[in-house]
């Protein structure tokens, strides 16, 4: 795997580190494919029960590496950048049957912001910021930003954020419901890691089914959603973790889930 993406598994949590700090972890073609590979490894590794994505250095991710698209010899073209680089990353995160925490340690701009916002839980350090930077260079938001952001903060605020390219601080993002929480810089990494560890210790199949239900809730009628909930609940109720959850409740003890 490219050293632009690092992956480490510890106590059920796979930490994926965006590792191009010299360019604020902006994506080039190599890094995009390495990120996809890392997500595939998380999907196939039964030891991984939760994923945390974080940036190395001062930024989470500044989006697309502009140097790549302004170099005629390196530029793959926007169709490849979207179809081959970013869109698969977003879909792999949303289809991963394990919870994904975005630990936003600094600025998240452009595609970097939208990759963070498509994750299941977003925790940011108070000094971080989110910027829909696309309009500054004559582009539209991609990486499913136009899908997720209006659903997170409403049409009006999303439209303004995208057109004006305002810098939204992490505390502001927390207040408007864009992210799960903003935490003081000194507590940030420990809080993000603790959250990922908590998710890794929960019933993995139930969390995956919750994610599936949330994904479909964007499209389904209430009747269709009720049908899906029934299907997924029956599936969840057949797991070892459900049996453990009930047993621990009856025995008044803390449950020990194995993710099965």
HELIX and SHEET records of a PDB file:
HELIX    1   1 UNK A   21  UNK A   23  5                                   3    
HELIX    2   2 UNK A   29  UNK A   44  1                                  16    
HELIX    3   3 UNK A   66  UNK A   70  1                                   5    
HELIX    4   4 UNK A   78  UNK A   80  1                                   3    
HELIX    5   5 UNK A   81  UNK A   86  3                                   6    
HELIX    6   6 UNK A   87  UNK A   95  1                                   9    
HELIX    7   7 UNK A  111  UNK A  117  1                                   7    
HELIX    8   8 UNK A  133  UNK A  137  5                                   5    
HELIX    9   9 UNK A  145  UNK A  153  1                                   9    
HELIX   10  10 UNK A  155  UNK A  164  1                                  10    
HELIX   11  11 UNK A  170  UNK A  175  1                                   6    
HELIX   12  12 UNK A  185  UNK A  200  1                                  16    
HELIX   13  13 UNK A  204  UNK A  217  1                                  14    
HELIX   14  14 UNK A  222  UNK A  237  1                                  16    
HELIX   15  15 UNK A  240  UNK A  250  1                                  11    
SHEET    1   A 6 UNK A   5  UNK A  10  0                                        
SHEET    2   A 6 UNK A  13  UNK A  18 -1                                        
SHEET    3   A 6 UNK A  50  UNK A  55  1                                        
SHEET    4   A 6 UNK A  99  UNK A 104  1                                        
SHEET    5   A 6 UNK A 121  UNK A 125  1                                        
SHEET    6   A 6 UNK A 181  UNK A 183  1                                        
SHEET    1   B 4 UNK A  59  UNK A  61  0                                        
SHEET    2   B 4 UNK A 107  UNK A 109  1                                        
SHEET    3   B 4 UNK A 129  UNK A 131  1                                        
SHEET    4   B 4 UNK A 167  UNK A 169 -1                                        
END                                                                             
